[in-house]
Amino acid sequence: MNALKSRAFFFKVGMKKKISCYFIMLVLGVGLGLARAEEINRIVAIVNNEIITFHELQKAVRSLPPSVLTRENSEEIKKQLLFQLIDQKLVGLQIKRLGIQISPEEVDKTVARIKQDQGFTNPDDFAAALKKEGLSETEFKNKVKDQILRFRLVSREIGSKIIIPEPRLREFFEKNKSKFQKTEGIHLAHILLAFSANTPTDEIQRQKEKAEEVLEHLKKGEDFSELARKYSQDSSAAQGGDLGIFISDEIESSVREAISTLKPGEFSQVIQSPQGWQIVKLIANQGAGEVAFEEVRDRITEQLFQEEVDLRFSQWLQQLKDRSYIQILL
């Protein structure tokens, strides 16, 4: 009996040792896990009453193309990204302070317009394109929302206060006349019903039928620009389908052949091209020469306005930094 008791005692002690070891390892494991979590969630910057975590910084790093980040420049790149995150945080705080908002419906409409401009008629094609960029559709919508809010902030705080006077526009034109020379070429517009290599056959056929319907509207005398704005699935739709001026060699062969017999103001039949079904209009055959100020006034205004916005935004952001509490803990 004593021997049995002795064996039982050692069995119990042995079990206790094993349980104790297991418990210690479990605690160590949890401790290591917590240490990793603390590393990921540690604060790398404080911006007023907001924080930026190591996780946010690492996410920004992962969004960079692999070729950008090297062992030699990694620390410098991380610092630059952190400064960008601080700027974003400051802008976000100003958006909140001023009560600038956007509805989910507005975001959805903008995303739909982006899809149309980029020719994404198939949801799977759009999802695949986002996946290549490492984004989900929800993340993409959040980025669109942030961009719109930022645009509204800049328009309110900066853009609304900028006026480019006429003398400055004319002075810029006179100093840069060589940049506004007309080049000899073919001025085109188009209406595009897009598809890609991954688009199902039945969808391609539906796009063709829609293109044929648009062509019938044109034949009845309806305005090309208005139909382009309504139906074209290309970024040029907002400009009435205007593609600008091309030299002959720049034009895809199927399109070049289709417009070869057109006179200015005429349009082609429905053409199949790598981008989709197209109806192309020949606006003009343009010769080389100088342009008048009135022809490029809007372009100059847009360029100078954007330059002024960029300059004033940089100054505005620096002033915002100067009166903010910013602590870097990286």
Backbone torsions as a table, in degrees:
resi	resn	phi	psi	omega
1	MET	NA	-39.8	179.9
2	ASN	-62.5	-39.2	178.8
3	ALA	-64.0	-39.4	178.7
4	LEU	-64.8	-43.4	178.9
5	LYS	-61.6	-41.6	-179.1
6	SER	-62.0	-44.1	178.5
7	ARG	-63.3	-40.0	179.2
8	ALA	-63.3	-40.3	180.0
9	PHE	-60.7	-48.1	-179.3
10	PHE	-65.0	-33.6	177.4
11	PHE	-62.4	-45.4	-179.4
12	LYS	-65.3	-42.6	179.7
13	VAL	-63.4	-43.6	178.6
14	GLY	-58.7	-42.9	178.5
15	MET	-62.6	-40.8	179.7
16	LYS	-62.9	-40.3	179.2
17	LYS	-63.3	-43.3	-179.9
18	LYS	-63.5	-45.1	179.2
19	ILE	-62.3	-42.1	179.3
20	SER	-62.2	-44.5	178.5
21	CYS	-61.3	-43.0	179.6
22	TYR	-62.0	-42.0	-179.1
23	PHE	-63.7	-42.0	179.7
24	ILE	-63.2	-44.8	179.5
25	MET	-63.2	-37.8	179.0
26	LEU	-63.4	-44.8	179.2
27	VAL	-63.0	-43.9	178.0
28	LEU	-60.9	-41.9	179.1
29	GLY	-61.3	-45.6	178.2
30	VAL	-63.1	-40.8	179.3
31	GLY	-61.1	-43.3	178.3
32	LEU	-65.0	-39.2	178.1
33	GLY	-62.9	-42.2	178.3
34	LEU	-64.9	-38.3	178.5
35	ALA	-61.8	-42.2	178.4
36	ARG	-65.2	-41.1	179.3
37	ALA	-63.0	-40.0	179.2
38	GLU	-64.3	-37.6	178.5
39	GLU	-62.7	-44.4	-178.7
40	ILE	-67.6	-38.2	-173.3
41	ASN	-97.7	2.9	-178.3
42	ARG	-64.8	150.8	-176.8
43	ILE	-82.2	129.3	178.7
44	VAL	-107.5	-13.5	176.4
45	ALA	-161.3	148.4	174.1
46	ILE	-119.0	129.1	-179.6
47	VAL	-125.3	102.9	-173.3
48	ASN	54.4	-115.8	179.7
49	ASN	-103.4	18.8	179.9
50	GLU	-115.8	157.5	178.4
51	ILE	-122.6	157.0	171.3
52	ILE	-120.9	126.9	-176.4
53	THR	-97.4	163.2	176.4
54	PHE	-60.0	-34.4	178.7
55	HIS	-60.9	-43.9	178.6
56	GLU	-62.6	-40.9	-180.0
57	LEU	-65.9	-43.3	179.6
58	GLN	-64.5	-35.6	177.3
59	LYS	-63.2	-41.1	177.4
60	ALA	-64.9	-39.0	178.4
61	VAL	-62.9	-44.4	-177.9
62	ARG	-65.9	-22.0	-179.5
63	SER	-77.2	-10.9	-179.3
64	LEU	-77.8	148.1	172.3
65	PRO	-60.6	142.8	-177.4
66	PRO	-54.5	-32.3	-176.6
67	SER	-70.8	-19.5	-176.2
68	VAL	-74.7	-40.4	-173.3
69	LEU	-95.8	121.3	176.7
70	THR	-123.1	169.2	179.4
71	ARG	-62.4	-34.2	-176.7
72	GLU	-73.0	-36.1	-174.1
73	ASN	-106.2	4.4	-170.8
74	SER	-59.4	-43.0	-178.1
75	GLU	-66.7	-41.1	179.2
76	GLU	-65.8	-41.3	178.0
77	ILE	-62.4	-42.6	179.2
78	LYS	-61.1	-39.8	178.0
79	LYS	-64.3	-43.2	178.6
80	GLN	-61.3	-42.7	179.0
81	LEU	-65.0	-38.2	178.2
82	LEU	-63.8	-41.7	177.0
83	PHE	-61.4	-38.6	177.1
84	GLN	-64.5	-40.8	178.5
85	LEU	-65.0	-36.3	176.5
86	ILE	-64.0	-45.2	177.6
87	ASP	-58.6	-45.3	179.7
88	GLN	-61.3	-39.9	-179.6
89	LYS	-65.3	-42.1	178.5
90	LEU	-62.8	-43.8	178.0
91	VAL	-62.8	-43.2	178.7
92	GLY	-60.6	-40.1	178.4
93	LEU	-65.0	-37.2	177.9
94	GLN	-67.9	-38.8	177.8
95	ILE	-60.1	-43.3	178.0
96	LYS	-65.6	-44.4	-177.6
97	ARG	-60.7	-39.1	-177.8
98	LEU	-86.0	-4.3	177.8
99	GLY	69.2	29.0	178.9
100	ILE	-77.0	127.6	-174.8
101	GLN	-134.8	165.1	173.6
102	ILE	-146.2	140.1	-178.4
103	SER	-82.4	155.0	175.7
104	PRO	-57.0	-33.4	-179.7
105	GLU	-64.4	-39.4	178.7
106	GLU	-65.2	-39.7	177.8
107	VAL	-63.4	-45.2	-179.8
108	ASP	-60.7	-41.0	179.3
109	LYS	-64.6	-40.1	179.2
110	THR	-65.9	-42.7	178.2
111	VAL	-62.4	-42.1	178.3
112	ALA	-61.4	-38.9	179.1
113	ARG	-68.3	-37.2	177.1
114	ILE	-63.5	-43.9	178.0
115	LYS	-59.1	-44.0	-179.3
116	GLN	-65.3	-45.5	-178.9
117	ASP	-61.3	-35.2	-178.1
118	GLN	-90.7	1.3	175.9
119	GLY	76.6	25.2	178.0
120	PHE	-89.9	94.4	178.3
121	THR	-92.2	-18.9	-179.2
122	ASN	-106.9	122.9	-179.3
123	PRO	-56.6	-33.9	-179.9
124	ASP	-66.2	-37.3	177.9
125	ASP	-64.0	-40.7	-179.9
126	PHE	-66.3	-44.1	179.2
127	ALA	-62.2	-39.3	179.6
128	ALA	-65.6	-39.9	179.5
129	ALA	-65.1	-39.9	178.1
130	LEU	-66.5	-39.2	-179.4
131	LYS	-60.5	-38.2	177.4
132	LYS	-61.1	-31.0	179.1
133	GLU	-88.2	0.2	179.7
134	GLY	75.3	29.7	-176.8
135	LEU	-123.1	146.3	166.4
136	SER	-92.0	168.0	-179.9
137	GLU	-65.5	-35.3	178.1
138	THR	-63.3	-43.9	178.5
139	GLU	-64.1	-38.7	178.3
140	PHE	-63.7	-43.3	178.4
141	LYS	-61.3	-39.4	178.5
142	ASN	-64.0	-38.4	177.2
143	LYS	-65.0	-42.3	177.7
144	VAL	-61.7	-44.8	179.1
145	LYS	-59.1	-45.7	180.0
146	ASP	-61.4	-40.5	-179.5
147	GLN	-65.6	-41.0	-180.0
148	ILE	-66.2	-43.9	179.1
149	LEU	-62.1	-41.1	178.5
150	ARG	-63.8	-42.8	178.7
151	PHE	-60.1	-42.1	-179.5
152	ARG	-67.2	-37.5	176.9
153	LEU	-62.8	-48.5	-178.4
154	VAL	-63.8	-39.7	178.4
155	SER	-62.5	-40.7	-177.1
156	ARG	-73.8	-46.3	-173.5
157	GLU	-83.6	-26.7	-172.0
158	ILE	-126.5	-58.7	-173.4
159	GLY	-56.6	-38.1	-177.1
160	SER	-67.7	-14.3	-176.8
161	LYS	-102.6	2.7	-175.6
162	ILE	-102.2	128.3	173.1
163	ILE	-130.3	125.3	177.6
164	ILE	-95.0	110.5	-176.6
165	PRO	-68.3	151.1	-178.1
166	GLU	-56.3	-43.7	179.3
167	PRO	-58.1	-35.7	179.4
168	ARG	-67.9	-37.2	177.5
169	LEU	-63.1	-46.0	-178.3
170	ARG	-68.0	-37.2	178.7
171	GLU	-63.0	-43.2	178.8
172	PHE	-62.8	-41.0	179.7
173	PHE	-62.0	-45.9	-178.2
174	GLU	-63.9	-37.3	-179.0
175	LYS	-76.5	-18.7	-173.9
176	ASN	-126.2	29.8	-177.6
177	LYS	-56.2	-35.6	-177.2
178	SER	-63.4	-24.3	-179.9
179	LYS	-78.6	-13.7	-175.5
180	PHE	-111.7	21.8	177.9
181	GLN	-69.7	140.1	173.3
182	LYS	-74.1	133.2	174.3
183	THR	-101.4	148.9	179.1
184	GLU	-68.1	131.8	-179.1
185	GLY	179.1	-169.1	-176.0
186	ILE	-116.4	122.0	-179.0
187	HIS	-92.1	119.7	-173.9
188	LEU	-124.7	157.0	168.4
189	ALA	-135.8	158.3	177.6
190	HIS	-150.4	164.2	170.0
191	ILE	-120.0	122.3	-174.4
192	LEU	-116.2	126.8	168.9
193	LEU	-107.4	101.9	-164.1
194	ALA	-82.1	151.9	165.9
195	PHE	-153.8	165.3	-179.3
196	SER	-127.5	-178.1	-179.6
197	ALA	-64.8	-23.2	-178.6
198	ASN	-94.0	-2.9	-178.3
199	THR	-70.9	131.9	178.5
200	PRO	-59.3	151.4	-176.7
201	THR	-59.4	-41.1	-178.4
202	ASP	-65.8	-33.4	177.5
203	GLU	-69.9	-38.6	177.1
204	ILE	-61.0	-40.5	179.4
205	GLN	-66.6	-39.8	178.1
206	ARG	-63.5	-39.6	178.1
207	GLN	-63.1	-38.6	179.0
208	LYS	-65.2	-42.9	179.1
209	GLU	-62.2	-39.0	178.1
210	LYS	-65.8	-40.3	178.2
211	ALA	-61.8	-40.1	178.0
212	GLU	-64.6	-36.5	177.1
213	GLU	-64.6	-42.8	178.5
214	VAL	-62.0	-41.0	179.0
215	LEU	-60.1	-39.1	177.9
216	GLU	-63.9	-38.5	176.5
217	HIS	-61.6	-41.4	179.3
218	LEU	-64.3	-41.8	-179.6
219	LYS	-64.2	-25.4	177.7
220	LYS	-83.3	-0.7	175.3
221	GLY	98.9	7.9	179.6
222	GLU	-71.7	153.0	-172.8
223	ASP	-68.6	128.2	-177.9
224	PHE	-61.3	-45.6	-177.5
225	SER	-61.2	-43.1	-179.5
226	GLU	-65.9	-40.0	178.4
227	LEU	-67.2	-35.8	177.0
228	ALA	-64.1	-44.0	178.9
229	ARG	-61.7	-34.5	-175.6
230	LYS	-82.7	-39.0	-169.8
231	TYR	-114.4	-26.5	-172.1
232	SER	-66.7	138.4	-179.8
233	GLN	-107.1	52.5	-178.0
234	ASP	-140.5	155.2	-178.9
235	SER	-61.4	-19.8	179.7
236	SER	-75.9	-7.5	-177.4
237	ALA	-57.0	-39.1	-178.6
238	ALA	-62.7	-25.0	178.0
239	GLN	-99.0	23.3	179.7
240	GLY	70.8	23.7	178.8
241	GLY	86.0	2.0	-176.7
242	ASP	-65.3	123.0	-178.7
243	LEU	-100.5	-10.1	-177.0
244	GLY	90.9	-159.6	-172.9
245	ILE	-109.8	135.5	-179.9
246	PHE	-125.7	150.0	164.5
247	ILE	-85.5	157.9	-171.1
248	SER	-54.5	-40.7	-176.0
249	ASP	-67.4	-18.7	-179.4
250	GLU	-81.2	-12.9	-173.4
251	ILE	-89.9	132.7	178.5
252	GLU	-56.9	140.3	-169.4
253	SER	-56.5	-40.9	-178.6
254	SER	-66.2	-35.1	178.0
255	VAL	-72.9	-43.6	-179.6
256	ARG	-58.0	-41.2	178.9
257	GLU	-66.7	-40.7	-176.6
258	ALA	-67.7	-30.9	-176.7
259	ILE	-95.7	-2.5	-174.1
260	SER	-60.5	-28.7	-178.0
261	THR	-102.9	2.3	-177.1
262	LEU	-79.4	148.5	171.1
263	LYS	-101.7	156.4	178.5
264	PRO	-50.9	130.3	-179.0
265	GLY	97.7	-13.5	-179.7
266	GLU	-92.3	160.5	-179.5
267	PHE	-128.4	159.8	-175.7
268	SER	-85.6	176.3	166.7
269	GLN	-75.5	-177.7	175.8
270	VAL	-72.2	125.0	-177.6
271	ILE	-112.5	138.2	172.4
272	GLN	-92.6	123.2	179.4
273	SER	-129.6	172.2	178.8
274	PRO	-58.2	-25.0	-178.6
275	GLN	-85.7	-22.8	-177.2
276	GLY	147.3	-157.0	177.4
277	TRP	-88.8	127.0	-176.3
278	GLN	-123.6	144.9	165.1
279	ILE	-118.7	119.6	-172.7
280	VAL	-110.4	135.5	178.0
281	LYS	-112.3	133.0	173.4
282	LEU	-88.0	110.7	-180.0
283	ILE	-80.8	-46.1	-179.2
284	ALA	-167.2	153.0	166.5
285	ASN	-97.4	112.2	-170.3
286	GLN	-101.7	134.5	174.6
287	GLY	-92.3	164.4	179.6
288	ALA	-72.3	155.8	178.2
289	GLY	155.7	178.2	179.9
290	GLU	-81.2	155.7	176.3
291	VAL	-108.7	154.4	176.2
292	ALA	-83.3	155.6	-179.7
293	PHE	-55.7	-41.8	-176.9
294	GLU	-61.2	-29.4	-178.5
295	GLU	-71.3	-26.4	-175.7
296	VAL	-118.7	7.5	-177.1
297	ARG	-56.3	-45.4	-178.3
298	ASP	-64.4	-38.5	178.8
299	ARG	-64.3	-41.9	180.0
300	ILE	-66.5	-42.6	179.2
301	THR	-59.0	-45.7	-179.5
302	GLU	-62.4	-43.4	-178.5
303	GLN	-64.6	-48.7	-178.1
304	LEU	-68.0	-35.8	178.1
305	PHE	-62.2	-46.1	-178.6
306	GLN	-65.1	-39.2	177.5
307	GLU	-61.8	-40.9	-179.7
308	GLU	-68.5	-39.1	177.3
309	VAL	-61.5	-46.4	-179.3
310	ASP	-60.3	-43.7	-179.2
311	LEU	-64.6	-48.7	-176.4
312	ARG	-70.3	-32.4	177.7
313	PHE	-65.4	-41.3	177.8
314	SER	-60.9	-41.5	178.4
315	GLN	-68.0	-42.0	179.9
316	TRP	-62.5	-42.3	-179.2
317	LEU	-66.3	-38.9	178.9
318	GLN	-64.9	-41.1	176.8
319	GLN	-62.3	-37.7	178.2
320	LEU	-64.7	-41.2	178.0
321	LYS	-63.6	-42.1	-176.2
322	ASP	-61.3	-30.7	-178.5
323	ARG	-104.2	13.7	179.2
324	SER	-110.3	157.8	174.1
325	TYR	-92.4	116.6	179.9
326	ILE	-129.6	122.9	177.0
327	GLN	-126.4	124.1	179.5
328	ILE	-99.0	127.0	-175.3
329	LEU	-117.7	15.1	-177.5
330	LEU	-72.2	NA	NA
